[in-house]
Amino acid sequence: MSRPAAPLWLAHALRAQRGPVPWSAVTRGALAAGPLLLAGVGTGHTALGVLAAIAAMLAGINDRPGSRRASVKRLGVPALAGALGLLAGTYAGQGLAAVPLTLALTLLGLVAGGISAVGPVASAAGTQLLVGAAIGAGMPAAQSGWQRALAFLAGAGWLLVLRLALPTPGSLAGDFRFDGERAAVAGVYDAVAALLDAVGGERATARRAALTAALDHAQDALAGPRLRRYASSAAERRLHAQYVAALPLAEAATALFWAGEPISARAAEGPRRLAAAVRGNTGTGPLPAPHRSAPALRALDDALLHAAEAFDQGKGAQHRLLTRRTGLPGALRAAFGTGGREYGLRVAVCFGASAAIAQALHHTRWYGEHQHWYWLPATAVFLVKPDLGPLASRVLCRAAGTVLGALVFAGLAALLPRPAGLIALVAVCGALVPVATRHFAALTAVVTVLVLALVMAGGEPQASVSRIGETLLACALVLVVGHLPVPGERGGGVRARLATAGSAAHAYLVHVLGESDDRAERWALRREAYRTLAEARTAIALAAAELPALARHTAGTDAVADVLERLVDTTTACAVHLDETGRLTARHVSQLQDALAELRHQGVEVPLPAAA
């Protein structure tokens, strides 16, 4: 008799990411918070050293695999937001009474919540803005707001310098600057090969999704901050040419996936050799050509020949980067749309209420001798973030991680010498952060130990028991607010992402059926269609893992995503077939019409262009 499956909200709380240990990130973590605290203690500026170490810890949470260039935005933008929040919180805490301060923090929560709906970097920036504000207002210090903000920037900047300067595995193969980009582009070719191997099998759909993820990662890695529209060095131009050469391969592989007929294993050998050539920064050598018996196979063969030419060039050609079609208007639409408004309102209520409760407990001496009340609102900020997992999962993991971390620190604090032992403990926890990010409970435990060590190093007494109490209080608060009715339709964030994916799919369909010769435009539209669909899928999966009272508001959205995915796959197959034959088959037209009709039935209008 089979064992009943755990509910999704519980299964998500127990699930952890897997993968090799990111030793380079571990090394950076060990060299960040601990040495910064040591520098602060050694120079007599312990409070500033504590702030710098906190900033390095928060930057370490955002220090994910990728290119050096992309890390500038991923680490730098949230750090700037955190410094701004610390500056504003410090002066607000010094100049405002409890009630005006609570109102100011609530308004800041509304703004940060709306910003967080824009994307991952904006979400991290919103988090650090509110955490910085909570620390600035709830951790009084003798230093001015500008001094504290500069210390925060220095801490995050130090980790960013380590990210840019220290070598990572594989960085010695070719140009040191582009090791993350090389790994990302090689991952695209590997994902193409894996999809070709799986065509016609049960794992084909998952492999197609993995190809989208690999393309998203490579696109982000190559499209980091730059001064010019085009690549500025021969090595970078060549790498970008290799990425562009992967796009028609991915298109042909998707068309073969749509056809659903198994193909020879020989077809995947070429992309695998290209992946090895990217990683080793070498030539490709002879590539095996697939059979040219079908339009998609002919397209795959042509794409391999084009890739071989791009790889064998000594210098890469100038290519316009296929960056995302977003900008200030798109960001404003996301922030002020239904998803941004719903999210901003919940963040504002949670952050404002937690700040009010924390101040009330502080003024009634519930904290005893402790002078700081930042823990409760800072905890609420992390708990109210939907991109960190479903609400029930976040609450369970945060509570368990805090209890474990506080108990571990209580035992260590009784044994470690001060301040040397605390500094060593901060360095060890900094090294563990990149590994702990794979599970929210583990990350919470490590961060709890690290922050308690920093606070004690700054002169505060042991605070494990009160931190557990405040965390449980924040968990209860966020659970209540998360289930309160809000104006408008629930699940607005998920529906907004589905609407964006539908618009991107329609733009891609119109371009393909219009039979335009602009391949770069088609690839850019295809990338945006698949990327917005993947983002919608992620939001739907998180919403489905909420408690039933919340999950019911997004029921059925996964079916809409399935149809949109089928529409984009069919559009890709149409593009390849039109290139090879100049006309569509009855199967192509029928599947397009079926997908569009099903979307209309689901309430999503994606009109069929007249060219069809």
Order of alpha helices (4+ residues) and beta strands (2+ residues): alpha-alpha-alpha-alpha-alpha-alpha-alpha-alpha-alpha-alpha-alpha-alpha-alpha-alpha-alpha-alpha-alpha-alpha-alpha-alpha-alpha-alpha-alpha-alpha-alpha
